Amino acid sequence: MDYPPTNLLFLSKQDVDALITPEDVFAAVESVFRADGMGQVLSPVKELMPAGDGGALFAMPGLLGDAGVAGVKWTNFCPNQPQGLPVCWGHVLVLSSTETGQPFAVMDATTITNQRTAGGHTVAAAKYLANPGARTMGVLGCGAQGRSAIRSFDRLFDLSRILVHTRTREKFEAFRTQAQDGLRARLDYAPTPKALAEQSEILITATTSHTPVIRAEWVPQGAFVGGVYSFYDLDSALSAQADKWVLGHRRSDGDEILDNPDFAGKLSAGDVYGTLGEIVCGKLPGRESPDERIVFTHMGMGALDIAIGNRIVEKARSLGVGQTLRLI
C-alpha cells in the first residue's frame, strides 16, 4: 500500500541551543498556563519506570487545543549518573498535529527542559506572584536549573543583586567566572541557606536534595518562593504558613506533590490557594499585598515542553535550520 510521504523536521541540541531564548520560553510557558486556566490543555499524569540507581524513565505527553499541537517528551531523572553526567539529560521531544495525528518534528529537549523549569514556569509564576519591585533574588544551587533561573530572571526582571548559595565558596567562584559575563545584576555569594533566604525577595530552590534546606521561618514577609523540586529541598511547613500556596497544575501536581508518599502527612490540599493557570487567565487574583508570602511548586508538564518546541519549530522553518527526515 502506498502512503503519502511524511516528513519530520529534526533539530539537534546544537540547533535548539541556537534558536531558543529566555523570551521565547517565557512567552510559550505563559501561554500554556493561560490556556490551562481556560481548560484548553490536556496534561496526563506521568508514569515513572525504574532506571539506574534510584532513577526513572518516563513520558510526558500533552495537548494544546488552542495551538492544534500534541506531543510527548521522553525523558529521565537519574541522580546517580556515572562519569559525572548531568542528572537529567538526553531528552527527546516529538510533536504531532492534532488535525491529522501525524508527527511533524523531533528534537533534543535537554535545553528546553532546563530552561522551561527554573527559567520558564518559575519565571512566569514570579510575574504574577512576586512583588513587582523585587530587586534581590536568591538561588539555592548552581546546577543547570539554577543557571537557567539566573539568566532568565536577569533578562526579564529588573534585579540589582542575585545571591547564590552552593555547597562551597570555591564552586560559587568557578560558577561566577562563567556566569557573570552579560548579567545586569551583581552575583554575590550567600554563606548559608539561612542568609540566602532572609535576604531574598525572590527565592528559587533548585537542588536535587531530598532533605529540606530552607526553613519556613527564614522566609521574609513579601517574598516569593519557587520550589523547582517541590518541597524536597524546601520546608513543607511553608505550604500552610504561606499566605498563598500555588500549584502549576491540579492533576499532575496533585499526583506528584499532594499524593506523593514522600510528603505524606506534611501537605494538605486544603492549603492550596489555586493554580497558576487560574491566576494567569484571571479567575483568581495573584499577589494582593506587598507583605504576602507566596510559594509556588510545580513538577512540570509535557504541555510546556510542547509549546516551547512548537515555537522553536516555527523559528527553525523560517530560518532554514534543521534536517528534513523522511518517515514514510
N, C-alpha and C positions, 0 to 999 in steps of 0.2 A: 504493500500500500504506500502510495506517495503522500508525504506530509508536506505542508507548506514550510518553508525554511524558518527556523527560529534562531535568531542571533542574540548573543549576550555581549554586553559591554563588560570587559574585565578590567578592573582597576587594582593595581598592586598597592602595597603600602606606600611606596615612593610616590605613586600617583595621588593617593589620598592625602598624604602629607603636604604635597604641593598645592592642593586645592582647598583644604579645609582652613577655616579661620574661626576665631572665637565669636565673631559677629554672626557667621553662618550658624554655628552651633547654638548660640543663644536664640536666634530667630526661630530656628526649627523646633527647639525644645519648648519655647514659649507657645508656639502654635499647637503643639501636641497637647499641652496642658489645657489650653483654651478649648480645643476640640473634645478632650476628655470630659471637661466640665459640662459640655453640651451633649454628651452621650454619643459622640461620633468615633470613638476609639475602642477597639477590642484588644485586650491585653490578657491573654490566658496565663494562668499560673505556670511557673517554670517547673519542670520535672527534673530533679537532680539525679545523676547517676554517678556512683563512686569512681574515682580515678586517682591513681597515685597514692601517696601517703597523706591521707586526710583531705584530698582534693575532690573535685567533681567536674563532670562534663554536663552541659545542659543546653537546651534550645530555648531561645527567647522569641516566640512568634508575636505578631501583632498586625493590626489592620487599621489603616487610616481611611475612614469612609469619605471624608471630605476631599482627600487627595487621590482616591482611587488606587491606592497602593497597599499591598500587603507584603510581608516578608518574614524572614526568620534569621536570627543571628545564632550561629553555632559557636559556643564559647566555653570557657573553662575557668576554674579557680583552683590553683594548685599551690598551696602555701609553702610546700617543701620541695621546690624545684631543684633539680640537680644543676651543678655548674653555674650557680648564681643567676639562672634565668628569672625573668620577671614572674610574679605571682599570677598575673593574668596577661596572656599574650596569645598571638596566633588565632585571633577571632576571624570568622568568615561571615559575611552578610550577603544574603540572596534576596533580591527584590522581584516581585511579580505584579502584573496588572490585575486588579480585581474585576476588570471587564472581561478579559479573555482567560485569566488564570495562568498566562504564560510568563515565565521568568524573563526579565529583560536586562538584569545586571547582577554581577557577583563581584565582591570586592573584599580586600582585607579591612577588618573593622577594629584593629588594635587601637589606632589613634582615635577613632570615633568613640570607642569605649572609654578611653582615658579622658577625652575632652567633654563628653556629654554627661559625666558624673559630677565631679567637683567643679569642673569648668562649664557645666551646662545646666543640669536641673538644680544644682545648688545655687548657681548664679541667678536663675530665674526665680527661685524662691526668695532670694535676698531682695530682688527688685520689689516684691510685694510685702515682704515681712521684716526687712531691716529698716533701721532709721535712715531716712533719706540723706541726712548729713553725716553719716558714719565716715570717719576718716582713718580709723585704725582697724586692721584685720589681723587676726591671729590664725595660724595654720599649724596644726599638730601633725607632724610627719612631712617629709620632703621626698616621698616616692613619686611615682607617675601622677597620682591623683593630686597630691599636694602641689606639684609643679604646675599642673593644669589649672588648679584653682588660682594660684598666684598670677599666672599670665592672663587669665580671663577676667578676674576681678580688677586687675590693674588696668586693663583695656576698657572695661565697661563701668567702673565706679571711680569716683574722684577721691582716691585714697592718698594719704600722705605717708603712711607707715604700714609696713607689713611685718609682723612678728612671726618668727618660726621657732618651734621647739622640736628638736630631734634628739636622739639618744646622746650624742656627743657634740661638743662645740666644733671639733675638727670636721665632722660630717657636714655641719652647717656651713663652715667656711668654704669647704670644697663646693658645696651647692651654691653659695652666694657668688663665687667666682664665675660660675656658669650662668646663673640666672639673672644677676643684677643688670647686665647689659640690656638696654632697651626698656627697662622698667621705669615708670614715672615715680612710683612710690619708693621710699627707702626700705631696704631689707635689714632687719635687726634680729638679734638672737634673744629668745626668752630662755633664761636658765632653767626654769622649772615649768611644768604644766600649770601650776597654780598662778605663777606670774603671767603666763600666756593668757589664761582665761580672764584674770582680773583686769587686764589692760585692753581687752578686745571688745570692740563694738560689734564686729562680725567675727564669729569663731567657727572655723571649719576643722572637723576632726577627720583625718584621712590616714588612718593606720590600719593594719590588719591585726591589731591586738585583740585578744579575747577577754582582756581584763580592763575594766573602766579606768581611764587615765584622768579624765576631767570630772571633778566632783560638782554636784549641783550647786552647792553653796558658794563656789568660786565664781559662778557666772553672774556678772553685774546686772543691775536693772537696765532695761533698754537694749540689752544685747540680743542679737540673732545668732542662733546656733544651728549649723548644718551638720548633721551626723551622716557622713558619707557611708559609713559602715554600721548604720543604725545605732543601737545602744551598746555594741560590743566594747568600744573604747570610750563610751560616754555614760555617765551615771544615769541609770534608768529612772532614778527618783525625779529627774528633771521633767519627765513626761507628765507627772502630776503637779509638780511645783511651778512649772512654767505657766504664764498666763494663757498661752496657746500652744498646743502641740498639733502640728500639721503633717499629714501624710502626703505622699506623692500620688498614690492610687489605692483606693479602698480594697479592691480584691487582691491584688498582688502583694501589697504591703500588709494586708490582713493576714495573709498566709505566711509571709516571710518574717514579719515583725510581731504582730499581735499573737499569732498562734505558734510562734517559734518556741520549741521546748526549752531553748537556752534562756528565754526570758520568762519562763513560767512563774507566775506569782508576782512578777515585778512590774507588769504593764496592765493597764485596764483600758478596754475600748471606750469606756465612759469618759476618759480623759482626752480623747481625740476631738479636736475642735472642728476639723474638716479636712478636705483635700486641697492641694494646690490648684487643681483644675477648677474647683468650685470657687476659689478666690479669683483666679485669673479671668474667668468668664463673668464675674460679678455677682454670683449667687451668695457669696459670703464676703464680708469685709476682711481685708488683711490686717495690717497694723493699724490700730486705732488710737494709740497713745505712745508718746516717746519713751515712757517708762516700762512698757510691756517687755517681758522676757518671752521670746518665741523660739521654739525648737522645731526643726524640720527634719524628718527622717524619710528616706526613700531608698529602696533596694534596686531601683531601676526597672525598666520595662522595654520590651522589644520595640514598641512604637517609637520610642525616642531615637534609637539607632536607625530605624527605617526612615524617619523623617529627615535625619541628617544625611543618610545615604542617598535619598532621593534628591536632595538639594545638590549633593556632590555630583550625581549623575548629570543633572541639568547643566552644571558648570563644565563638566568634562566634555559633554557633547558640543557645547558652544565653543570650546577651546580646542577640540580635536585631541583630547587626552585619552589614553587607554587603548586597549586592543579589542577588536571585534572577534568573538569566537562563534563558530557555527555549532549549535547544539543539535539541530536536526537538519 
